[in-house]
Amino acid sequence: MNAAVVGFKLIVSDLERSLAFYEGVFGFKQAARVDFTGPDVTEVLLNDANGNRAFALINGDSQPVPTSPGWVPLALQVDDLAPYHKAILDGGYELVVDRLSLGPVELIMVADPDGYLVEAICGDVDNLDDIPPGAKIPHPAPHIHDRR
């Protein structure tokens, strides 16, 4: 058996507001929009800047937003944090973690309009070999785990 992840779906409270966030801050583009009836649900498929399918946003009568949506953390690999940092601040969004360095990796984290955590990561995430197996290190941003 061989399964592959082809995307995931975020349930959002306001579809247009969430589209503005993901398109405006991270440059995702709407690839398709499907409106279902009985129940009324809309699903918008988003592609990344290279045209690859990324994920979907779902909104509708029977789709309540989870009460603790932050624990979906969406991690996005980026080439440079600066333009995303600027777009987050210019858009008036909440910067949950500001420019955090973990050796070869630097990241920022923002809450989307529904509170989902989005992590923009710059650097080689496959090169975190400096941490010995079994080692416990202080969490660099413990406050993100207090979101309720």
N, C-alpha and C positions, 0 to 999 in steps of 0.2 A: 504494500500500500504506500502511496506517495501523495501527501496533501501539501498544498501550497496556500499561503495567505494571499488573497487577491484584493483585500481591502477590509475596511470595517465601517460601521455606521454609528454616527453620533446623533442621539435624539436631542433636538434643540427646541427652545420655547418660541423663538422668533426667527423664522427661516431667513428673511431678508437681512436682519441684523447680523446673523451668523455668516451669511454670504459676504457681507461687507467686511467683516473681520478677516475671514480666511482669504478672500481675494485681495483686500487692501493691504494687509500686513504681510502675508506670505506668498502672494502671487498665484494662488491656485485659480484655475479657470473652470467654469461650469461646462461639463461635457454633455450632460443629459439631464432632463427634468421629467419626472413621471408623476402625474397626478392620479391617484387612485380614488375610487368612490366606494362607499359601503364597507368600511368606514373611510372618511375623507383623510387621506394621508398623502403628503408630497415627499418625494425622495429626489434629492439633487446629487448627482455624481460629479465629483471634482477630479480634475487632472492636475498634475504638477506642471511646472514650466516646460518640461520636455514632452508633454502630451501623454505621460503615463498615468494610468488610473491610480488615484491616491486613496480616496475614501468618499463616503457619502454623508450627507446631512438629511435627517428625517424630521418631519414636523407634521402633526395632525391631531385630530380629536382623540384618538385612542393611544397616543404616544406621549405619556407623561415623562418629563425630564427627571432623571434620577435625583433623589434627594441629596446625594453626595457625589456629584459628577466629577469632582477633581481627581478621583482615583482611576481615571482612564489614561493618565498622562500620555499625550501624543508627542513623540520625539521626532524632530525633523533635523536632518543633516543639512547644514548650510556652509557656504564657502567663507562667509564673512559676517560676523554678528552686527557690525555697525549699521547697515541699512535696516535690519529688522528691529534693532534697538530704537532707532529713530522713528520708524513707522509705528511702533508700539506707543512711544511717548507722544508722537504727533496725533495719534488716534485717540488718545485719552484712556488707553487701556491700563489695567493694573499690572505692573511689573512685580511679580512675586519673588523672583530671584534675579538680582542685577549682577551681570558679568562675574561669574564664578569660575575660577580656574582649578582644574583637577589634573595637574601635570600636562599631558599633551592635549587635553581637551578643555575648551572654554564654553560656557553655556549661559543662557538667560532663560527665564521661565516667565510666561505670561498667562493670566487667566482669560479665557475667551468670554463672550457675553453671558454664557450660562455657567461659568465657573470651571469648565474643563481646563486642566493644566496643559499648556503647550510648551515644550522645551525645544529651544533652538540650540543645536550643538554644532560647534566648529572645532575641527581637529579629528584626530584618528581614534575613534572609539574602540578600535581593535588593538590599540597599543597601550592598554592600561596594565601592563605586566609588572609594574613596579610594586604592586601590592602583593605581599606574600600570601599564599593560600592560608585561610583560617584567621588572618589578621583582622582585628576589629579597629576601625578608625572612627574618629568623631564625625558625625554627619555634618556636612558643610552648610546645610540649610534646613535645620530640623523643623522650622516653622511651617514648611509645606505639608507636613504630616498632621498638623493640627486643624486643617480645614474641615469644617463640618457644615 
